[in-house]
Amino acid sequence: MEVILHLYEDYGIDCVKQLSGMFAFAIFDEKKKRLFLARDRFGGKPLIYTRYHDTFIFASEIKSILENKDIPREIDHVAIHHYLSYGYIPNPFTIFKGIKKLPPASILVMENGEEKVERYWMPIYKPKLKISEDEACSEILRLLEESVRIRIKSNLPLGAFLSGGIDSSALVAMMASLMDQPVKTFSINFEEEDFSEIKFARIIANHFGCDHHELTVRPDAMNILPKLALFYNEPYADSSAIPTYYVSKMAKDYVKIVIGGDGGDELFGGYERYIAFKLSLLYDKIPRFMRDFVFSIFKNLPEQTSRNSLIRKAKRFLSAISEEPKRRYGRWMIQFKNEEKERLYSNEMKEITQGIDSIEILLSLYNVAPCDSLLEATNFTDFASYLPDDGIVKVEVATSYNFLAVKSPFLDNGLAEFAFLLPFDMKIRGTKTKYILKKALSNILPKEVLTRDKMGFGVPIGKWFRNEFKNYIYEVLLDDRAKKRGYFNMDEVKRILDEHTSGRKNYGYPIWTLLFLEVWHNAFID
């Protein structure tokens, strides 16, 4: 903090432009009677604030603000509306009216009783670098190695989360080359093959001689849900919060610092939805009668429950294809579509949210994206919302409640700035994600890992809700307390549960979204 104070003395509120890494801080300037709050570029650390009458309160989490008993716990129904779309509450909203998140890369200055929030940094996507692929690969490796080197300088024991994906594997490879002892690695396994990446984690651990640790997550892991509701402070429907908590709990017995791969997918084009978006732009050029024919074929195919089913992916792709491109991406990202909310909501909820389209949040980010192509603008929306409000939150909360510090080398300023300036076709080449990163790592990582399909850190909640936790979801979501909240048409909630548990539909993630909302209310409101 002393360094930041000296920077503030030299640069004033522009001191944040000199900082790298994850931070959230506040400075009160006695001379200028100015309160200055700041959050890092990518939202690695949270900063929450509220103003109640003449009192301004800020903290790192909502629970701390609610310690002031004068602050009303008034639920923001519009925030719930957005939560049901995205599975998280997008900044600057929180679940409570009047309490806000400071967005990433933003500062808040309060002077003379007036507060002003402004963004101090935006990614620079142009002009694009004119370099060869070999030059790009060399620079990626140099920057990534330097970023890892900086973050493993510590007297405390450290290790790495290892999923067996490209990002975590690359970081373990860098750590192994820089450390004089085996890298401690921590991985999660599932008994359900569709969700287990343990094979690839073991390949990496063996290849680099790691001190490797594993934990198998079974359905009883769901028992942590009430505790997670307290930890996350507000409704948060990323089910991978479960394994992330348990892998953090395992790691804390061995290390104090963990290296994580957050930001790799955003920087180097790792999400399959970027491929889908790119293909959708090509699909638009196909004659209408042919598109209608394809749509009619897939529409009538039976529902598939496997997460890796090509039919399921195709049906999801086509479900939004009639929308204009920016809204199309939003449709793929959301849990409950507008027409589904119309069936789900009570009359009161319909009235409160009338005319409010959650996709407009995403569209507003497209409108300020500092890039020319729709693909890069789409990537920017993930940096502005999905990464700080979902991906980073998940790891930050899970590690902090297990007394771990997490460091994210992919979110280094220098590496990120270089990646933004790379031509996007170096990241997405045809239907290949992370093309240039994989090429850079081609002589470092085993081929089995480089050529594997992306899986993502999913959880088999769909299966669990049909078996071990079938009774639980009915008990919680149809409980009298849930009915009295007045948010939902309970007949529609029951229909969703019945359709899923019978196997006719796969509503695993929507049910999880509703479940976490209700369990959160049990923890914070009841």
C-alpha positions, 0 to 999 in steps of 0.5 A: 500500500505504501507504493500506491500512496507514493504513486498517488502523491506523484500522479494523483488519481492517474496512479492507477494507470501505473499499476499492474496485477489485481487490486482494489483500494481506497485513499482519502486525501485529507488536503483535498477532502477527496475519497478515491476508490479504484479497481484493477483492469480485469476486476481481479479484486472486488469493491462494493459501495453504497451511500445511505443518507450522508454516509458512504460505505465501501468494502470488499464484500456485501456482507461487510456493508450489511454489518451496518444495520441501518442499510436496508436489505431491499431486494432489487428485482431487476438484478434478479431479472438479470441474474436469471439471464446471465447466471450472475449479477452483472456490474454495477448491479448487486442483489440489493438496491442501492448497493453497487459494484465498482466496475473493473478498470474503474475509479470512483472519486467523491468530492464535495459530496458528489461521487463520480465513476469513470473508466480509466482503461480500455483494451487497445485492439488496433492498429494490429501488429504486423508480425509473423506467426513465429514472431508472435509465438516467441513473444507470447512465450517470453511474456508468459514466462516473465509473468509467471516468474514475477508471480512465483517470487515468494517465500510462501509455498505455492502451487497451481490449479491443473485442469489439464486444459491448455491454460493451466498446462502452459502455466505448470510448464512455465513453473516447472522450468523456473522452479528448483522443486516439483510444482505442486498441482491440484486437480478435480475429478468426476466419476461422470466421464463427460465431465472429467478431465483428469486424464489430461491433468495426469498427463501434464503432471507426469510430463513435468514431474509434478507433486500432484494431488487429486480429489474426486467430487461426488454428488454429496459435494452439493451439501456445500451449497448453503455455505457457498451462498454465504461465501458468494454474497449474492446469487451466483449460478456458475455450478463450477463454484462447487469443484473450485471450492473443493480444489481450493480446500484441498490446496490449502493443506499444501500451499498458501499461493496458487497460480490460476489460468483465468483470462487465457480463454478471453485473451487467446480465443478459447471459447467454442462460442467464438467459433459459433459466432463466426460460423453464424456470420457465414450461415447468414449468407446461406439462402433463406430457404436452405436455412429454414430447411436446416432449422426444420430438421434439427427442430424436430430431432429428439432432445439430447441430454449429453453435454457433448452431443452435437445435436444438442449444440446444433439446436442451441446454435440454431435457437438464436440464429434468427436474431441479429448477430449481437443479440444472437451472442446474448441468447447463447449466453443466457439461462432464461430467455425472455419468452421463458421468463414470461412463463416463469414470472409471477404477475408482480415480477412481470410488472416490475421488469416490463420492458427491461431486456437483459440482453441490452446490458450486453448490447451496451458493451458492444456499443463501446467496444474499441474494435472494428470487428464483431468477433473482437467486440464480442470478445470485449464483452466477455472482458467487461462482464463475464470474466470479472463478474463470473470467472474471476469471482468464482476463483477469488471467492473459493480461494479467499475463503480457504485462506489462499492467494490466487495469482493469474499470469494471463492477466498481466498487463504486458501479455494482455496488451500484446494479445489484444493487438494480435490479428484475431485470425491468429487466435481463431483459425477456421474452427480451431480455438487458441491457434497461436497459443497452441502453436507457441506451446507445440514444443512444450506441451504433450500432443494429447493435451494440445489436440484435445477438445475443450471441456470447460469446468462443468459439473454433472448437476443435470444427472444429480438432479435426476437422482441423488438430489431429486427430492431436494430440488422439489423441497427447496424450490416448491417450499412455502418460503419460495412461494411467498417471495412472489417472484415466480409462477410455481406451476411453471417451476414445477413443470421445469422440475418435472420435465427435467427429472423425467428425462424429457428435457435437460434443465439442469443449469436453469434449475441450478440457477433457481436453486442458488437463488432460493438457497441464497434467500435462505441464508441472507433474508430468512 
